[in-house]
Amino acid sequence: MPSIFTPAPPEIERKDPGIGGKPPVDRRPTGGGGGGGDDEWDKGRVGPRERLRRIRFFVLFALSADMITFAVLIVIFFASQTAMHRAPGKHIYLSDWHPILLPRILYVNTLILLASSFTMERARQSIFREIDVLEEWLGLGRPALRNALPWLGATFGLGILFLAGQAFAWRQLTARGFAFDRFHVTPASYFFYVITGLHAGHLFLGVLALLFCLVGLGWLKKVEFRQIAVDSTGWFWHFMTAAWLVLLGVLALGQ
């Protein structure tokens, strides 16, 4: 009599292995035919670190466009120094470029901007302090924000002071007869206003970002959002400080 083959019943996963039993199997979803690996376990989810990296990339990308603008302006600045005109009734050519003496307030403004970059970095470091961030995540208060606010306030005040100093430098140069619309006197004064004015406009945007950090950070519920706001403002502010050092060097030594 032929024997009848009876298939063994499928093994049932045990949720409570007890003593000596088989441990439960944790089967993660594979995403419907994605290969069965763990690569797609967190697909589509963006964590705080990844979000911060993306914002930094966007800020640096925008600043690279500003870097190109400043570089083109510097090239035109040096190219304009070669412009010449023929003297009336003579066979000689005279240069249209006449160097100007920079107002001394610019060097004081440079020290102010360097000090503001220091306070901005302290604010950025304060809001990333691990022990304070951990307390905020646990709902024990907002120590990171509380420690960063004084440094942000100092940076905001120094930024306003720098812009006021730049306006004072423009008034001094105008009083000497080198107004913005006096391009025929010397192109050097025109480029002075363009270079310093373009930089001041960018720094004014940084001051507005600082104002948002001071007023609006209390509205942001998540600590990572406050970190992103301060971090992106810090990167922008440091870039404006470095750009000013280059531009001042061009104005002071490039004429």
Buried (B, 14 or more C-beta within 10 A) or exposed (E): EEEEEEEEEEEEEEEEEEEEEEEEEEEEEBEEEEEEEEEBEEEEEEEBEEBBEEBBEEBBEEBEEBBEEBEEBBEEBEEBBEEEEEEEEEEEEEEBBEEBEBBEBBEBBBEBBEBBBBBBBBBBBBBBBEEBBEBBEEEEEBBBBEBBBEBBBBBBBBBBBBBEBBEBBBEBBBEEEBBBEEBEBBBBBBBBBBBBEBBBEBBEEBBEBBBEBBEEBEEBEEBBBBBBBBBBBBBBBBBBBEBBEBBBEBBEEBB
